[in-house]
Amino acid sequence: MSNHPAPGRRTVAKGALLGAAALLLGPGTGAAGAADGPAALRLPVPTGPHPVGLRTFVLTDASRKDPWEPAVVREVKISVLYPARAVGGFPCAPQLTPDEADYFSFLASRVHPGLPETGVDWGAVLTHGHVDAPPLPGRRPVLLYTPGGGDSRTLGTALAEDFASHGRIVVLVDHPGDASQVELPGGVRTTVLRGDPDPATFRTMIDTRVADLRLVLDRLPGLSLAPAMDLRRIGVYGHSAGGTAAVHALAGDDRIAAGVNLEGYLDLDPKLVAGLDKPLLMFRTDGFEFAARLERSWAGVPARRVLLTDANHWIFSDYADLVPQLQAAGLVTAGARAALVGAGNPAVATARVRYGVRAFFDRRLPVAGHRRAPQ
């Protein structure tokens, strides 16, 4: 059953948690808000022939303690996007729940310096996913998505919606305690991360993410959308830390047939990735601050590689579309935009990612009756 709280709901300990987040993450560095009201932001319309449905689930792993909050068992939240048969009467979901939007309004400039501290109504950003719309008949390939470190799953919405509109089922996976914020049945969990993780923290992040992906794979057959899923054709893709986790999951789980790494390091387990014998596509940008480490970590990895020019690290997320809108509203500086997504035309970069990833999965995990994406 979908889990979209009513607009009036609020988490009980919000003030205490926001205060704790302030101490953890330090002072914000975002641009000042505009004086003429909150900026209205939009996500791009999917390019495929099908409307998109959305259902959200919370999965509990009673066998595993949460690494960031050991007093509780591990919970993972997922959104499943899929081609819908009809969407009339099924409203589009907001990108963030009301509670998540409240937290993100506070955390945005602390998680990603350069984003505005005020002036944005994050709760007003709508997706193109129609809540609980009936799925299109037939079984379809499944893609798992794991986001960048500190990001929530919802920042991968635009790319996932595009894949779903072209006939795939996409599962966006949140990693509580790592993600900036995620609303669970017990309330909103915020990130424990502060700045770039040290090696031990990064190891915990990746091991946790891989275990979360395995949990999702274990539970897919029991979801209400399982009849629409072809669980013999599963792929994985991820951004940054999510790219690292995606490759590790690809290498270690026989249920996953192909993967895409969107600018994630591969130096955590060199022997594991060097021995990879499954199809892998890897993207990177020419503006990434840590490109030298990235290139060293990719040396010898058997994969096709794509370079995006005039782009930067967060171009692979919804910031590709949101940050230029914030700049146009006077809420983000040109320098901050370049540091986040690059100074180039984001439509060019995102089109290359969208069509490149689609074409890759079309070859490896084809959708029955669909033509391959443009090369």
Buried (B, 14 or more C-beta within 10 A) or exposed (E): EBBBBEEEEEBEEBEEBBEEBBEBBEEBEBBEBBEEEBBEBEBBEBBBEBBBBBBBBBBBBEEBEBBBBEEBEBBBBBBBBBBBBEBEEBEBBBBBBBBBBBBBBBBBBBBBBBBBBBBBEBBBBBBBBBBBBBBBEEBBBBBBBBBBBBBBBBBBBBBBBBBBBBBBBBBBBBBBBBBBBBBBEEEBBBBBBEEEBEEEBBEBBBBBBBBBBBBBBEBBEEBEBEEBBBEEBBBBBBBBBBBBBBBBBBBBBEBBBBBBBBBBBBBBBEEBBEEBEBBBBBBBBEBBEEBEEBEEBBEEBEBEEBEBEBBBBBBBBBBBBBBBBBBEBBBBBEEBBBBBBBBBEBEEBBEBBBBBBBBBBBBBBBBEEBEEBEE
